[in-house]
């Protein structure tokens, strides 16, 4: 199996938004758009715990989209224009989007 034939995920790492309430209001729309991507096998969303002193961490939320392989993830990314547009509009603190090979899923 080639490296690109392995399970792949696209991770959205959202930094702390300037207006968390506005972000949370818009977030379900982003999830709905993500669920429509072709080849999606699993969707996982997470909210990052604040630091022990209550101060924010460098990340606010995580969204992981899982696909059978790199080709499926790439095909989904080609169809993700509306998701990326909504993400950019509401991720006012910034965002990192990364493709990653899933090495282990326990």
C-alpha positions as CSV (number, residue, x, y, z in Angstrom):
1,X,0.0,0.0,0.0
2,X,1.4,3.4,-0.9
3,X,1.5,6.1,1.7
4,X,-1.3,7.9,-0.1
5,X,-3.5,4.8,0.1
6,X,-3.6,5.0,3.9
7,X,-6.5,6.5,5.8
8,X,-6.3,10.3,5.8
9,X,-7.9,13.1,7.8
10,X,-8.3,16.8,7.2
11,X,-7.9,18.7,10.5
12,X,-9.2,22.2,11.0
13,X,-7.5,23.8,14.0
14,X,-9.3,27.0,15.0
15,X,-7.6,29.6,17.1
16,X,-9.5,31.6,19.6
17,X,-12.1,33.7,17.8
18,X,-12.5,37.4,18.5
19,X,-16.2,36.7,19.3
20,X,-16.7,33.2,20.7
21,X,-20.5,33.5,20.8
22,X,-20.7,34.5,17.1
23,X,-18.3,31.6,16.2
24,X,-20.5,29.1,18.2
25,X,-23.6,30.4,16.5
26,X,-22.1,29.8,13.0
27,X,-20.3,26.6,13.8
28,X,-23.3,24.2,13.2
29,X,-23.4,25.6,9.6
30,X,-19.7,24.6,9.1
31,X,-20.4,21.1,10.5
32,X,-23.4,20.7,8.1
33,X,-21.2,21.7,5.2
34,X,-18.5,19.3,6.3
35,X,-21.0,16.4,6.5
36,X,-21.9,16.9,2.8
37,X,-18.4,16.3,1.6
38,X,-18.1,13.2,-0.6
39,X,-16.2,10.2,0.8
40,X,-16.4,11.4,4.4
41,X,-16.3,8.4,6.7
42,X,-16.1,10.0,10.1
43,X,-16.4,13.5,11.5
44,X,-15.0,14.4,15.0
45,X,-15.4,17.8,16.6
46,X,-13.7,18.9,19.8
47,X,-13.5,22.0,22.0
48,X,-10.2,22.7,23.7
49,X,-10.1,23.0,27.4
50,X,-8.9,26.3,28.8
51,X,-5.6,26.3,30.8
52,X,-5.8,25.6,34.5
53,X,-5.7,29.3,35.2
54,X,-8.7,29.9,32.9
55,X,-6.6,31.6,30.2
56,X,-7.2,30.6,26.6
57,X,-5.0,28.0,24.9
58,X,-3.5,28.6,21.4
59,X,-6.4,26.5,19.9
60,X,-10.1,26.9,20.5
61,X,-11.8,24.1,18.5
62,X,-10.7,21.1,16.4
63,X,-12.6,19.6,13.5
64,X,-11.3,16.3,12.0
65,X,-12.7,14.9,8.8
66,X,-11.8,11.3,8.0
67,X,-11.5,9.7,4.6
68,X,-10.5,6.2,3.3
69,X,-7.3,7.6,1.7
70,X,-5.5,10.6,0.4
71,X,-7.3,10.5,-3.0
72,X,-10.7,10.6,-1.2
73,X,-9.6,13.5,1.0
74,X,-8.3,15.4,-2.0
75,X,-11.5,14.8,-3.9
76,X,-13.5,16.1,-0.9
77,X,-11.2,19.2,-0.6
78,X,-11.9,20.0,-4.2
79,X,-15.6,20.2,-3.3
80,X,-15.1,22.1,0.0
81,X,-15.3,25.7,-1.3
82,X,-18.4,26.6,0.7
83,X,-17.0,25.0,3.9
84,X,-13.7,26.8,3.5
85,X,-15.5,30.1,2.8
86,X,-17.7,29.7,5.9
87,X,-14.7,28.7,8.0
88,X,-12.7,31.8,6.9
89,X,-15.7,34.1,7.6
90,X,-16.2,32.8,11.1
91,X,-12.7,31.7,12.3
92,X,-11.8,35.3,13.3
93,X,-8.9,34.1,15.4
94,X,-7.3,32.3,12.5
95,X,-7.2,28.7,11.3
96,X,-4.8,26.0,10.2
97,X,-6.0,23.3,7.8
98,X,-3.8,20.2,7.5
99,X,-4.0,16.8,5.7
100,X,-2.6,14.0,7.8
101,X,-2.1,10.3,7.4
102,X,-3.9,8.4,10.2
103,X,-1.3,6.1,11.7
104,X,-3.3,4.4,14.4
105,X,-7.0,4.5,15.3
106,X,-7.7,2.6,18.5
